[in-house]
């Protein structure tokens, strides 16, 4: 389906769900926790974290680690949940501005337990991404690139559909690759921060789509004829799936859209 048609579908579903608002305090709390576990699991699983969905749920809700699993996997899950909580709070701002400070805080919260010295700090060394010819920028270029990135997001915010703006912020931050590790998870948190602030829904990319996700990023980063189209389409399709899930949880008939 073409991206314009996907965006029309997204907005139609959003209008249907919005008519169900306001949610009760209990509904809002349950949905926050549901997506806290789901996004933490899926985002970490995309990067090779071995915790299952149920293991992630037990860790976050009961504080119980899983025997036989790397302790780093638990640190990543708890850190991601901390960053998720911060993201929800930041998304409530009526005049949200994406800043370097905000991005650094997302990364710091996620990465603090894994490596406190590198959490919330731009990398000071070269990085190489396996499986692709794309070469991230040199460390000396990061401050200027991040400043330009912030300006680009602000400019595009006036013209792009929120889903496309969120996808751009995700894709461009991954391009810059400002951190030693955790770039993808920070980018997905930033993407969802933008979506939630604009009244849309969390995009959770399931591990089964990992290949499609990586290929879409590679297509946007290739030297010859790069295009964001596959990546934008993937993010839009995942947004629709979240809307369907949201409607299922609240028992909203989809044929009302």
Beta strands, then each sheet from edge to edge (+ up, - down):
end
